[in-house]
Every structure is written in structure tokens, then in C-alpha cells.
Amino acid sequence: MSDFAPVLFSLIVIVFLVFLISRRFNISSRYERKPKVHTPWSALDEGIDPTQEGSDK
């Protein structure tokens, strides 16, 4: 059991440091994909007919 304590302590410290670094640099939001504008291709993906520009659903 005495050999396991330093390993467990090191693991907790590493996990804590990784959590702090990820919060500091906001890594998770960097990879979120958000559509900025409706292109004809993204409109088709959402079921919007791009040939009918003036009509509303």
C-alpha cells in the first residue's frame, strides 16, 4: 500500500493540472463547430430550398 500512495498522489496532481490548463486556454470551445452563415449547401442540409429565396416556411 505504501508504494501505491505516491502514484495515486501524482495521478491526482496531474489530473488537477490538466484540468486547470484546459480551463485557462479554453481548449474545449476551440473545437466546437458552429455554422456562421447559411450557404446553399448548409441550407439543403437543413431542408431549406435555396432556389426559393423569398419564401418563408
PyMOL commands that set and color helices and strands:
alter all, ss='L'
color gray80, all
select helices_A, chain A and resi 4-25+27-30+40-45
alter helices_A, ss='H'
color red, helices_A
deselect
rebuild
show_as cartoon
